[in-house]
Amino acid sequence: MTDEEKLKGYIDEVREAICLDWKNLTTKNLTADQRKAIREHLNICNSTLKDLVERNRAASQKSKLENH
């Protein structure tokens, strides 16, 4: 498995975690502390996703350069 393929897998996992967090936020029975924890987790996931996307772009560019 290439670095690019691994990164795509990680990206998919983080996207799924973000999706689940948003679904959980729509639950009406959450306490303020629970909502805060989910929002904090969303912030972490968003930062992670940005990092992974940037690393994926770099890996993709590197792969293209190596193939030429």
C-alpha positions as CSV (number, residue, x, y, z in Angstrom):
1,M,0.0,0.0,0.0
2,T,1.4,3.4,-1.0
3,D,1.6,6.4,1.3
4,E,-1.0,8.1,-0.9
5,E,-3.4,5.1,-0.4
6,K,-2.8,5.1,3.4
7,L,-3.5,8.8,3.6
8,K,-6.7,8.4,1.7
9,G,-7.8,5.7,4.2
10,Y,-7.0,8.0,7.1
11,I,-8.9,10.9,5.4
12,D,-11.9,8.7,5.0
13,E,-11.8,7.7,8.7
14,V,-11.6,11.3,9.8
15,R,-14.4,12.3,7.5
16,E,-16.6,9.6,9.0
17,A,-15.7,10.7,12.6
18,I,-16.7,14.3,11.6
19,C,-20.0,13.0,10.2
20,L,-20.8,11.0,13.3
21,D,-20.0,14.0,15.5
22,W,-22.4,16.2,13.6
23,K,-25.1,13.5,13.9
24,N,-24.5,13.3,17.6
25,L,-24.8,17.1,17.9
26,T,-28.3,17.0,16.5
27,T,-29.3,14.7,19.4
28,K,-31.7,16.7,21.6
29,N,-30.7,15.0,24.9
30,L,-27.1,16.1,25.2
31,T,-25.9,18.1,28.1
32,A,-23.9,21.3,27.6
33,D,-20.7,19.5,28.6
34,Q,-21.4,16.7,26.1
35,R,-22.0,19.2,23.3
36,K,-18.7,21.0,24.3
37,A,-16.8,17.7,24.1
38,I,-18.2,16.9,20.7
39,R,-17.3,20.4,19.4
40,E,-13.8,20.0,20.7
41,H,-13.5,16.7,19.0
42,L,-14.8,18.2,15.8
43,N,-12.1,20.9,16.0
44,I,-9.4,18.2,16.4
45,C,-10.8,16.2,13.5
46,N,-10.9,19.3,11.3
47,S,-7.3,20.1,12.0
48,T,-6.3,16.5,11.4
49,L,-8.2,16.4,8.2
50,K,-6.5,19.6,6.9
51,D,-3.1,18.1,7.8
52,L,-3.9,14.8,6.1
53,V,-5.2,16.5,2.9
54,E,-2.0,18.6,2.7
55,R,0.1,15.5,3.2
56,N,-1.9,13.6,0.6
57,R,-1.3,16.5,-1.9
58,A,2.4,16.3,-1.2
59,A,2.5,12.5,-1.6
60,S,0.5,12.8,-4.9
61,Q,2.8,15.4,-6.3
62,K,5.8,13.4,-5.2
63,S,4.3,10.3,-6.9
64,K,3.7,12.2,-10.1
65,L,7.3,13.6,-10.1
66,E,8.7,10.1,-9.6
67,N,6.7,8.7,-12.5
68,H,8.1,11.3,-15.0
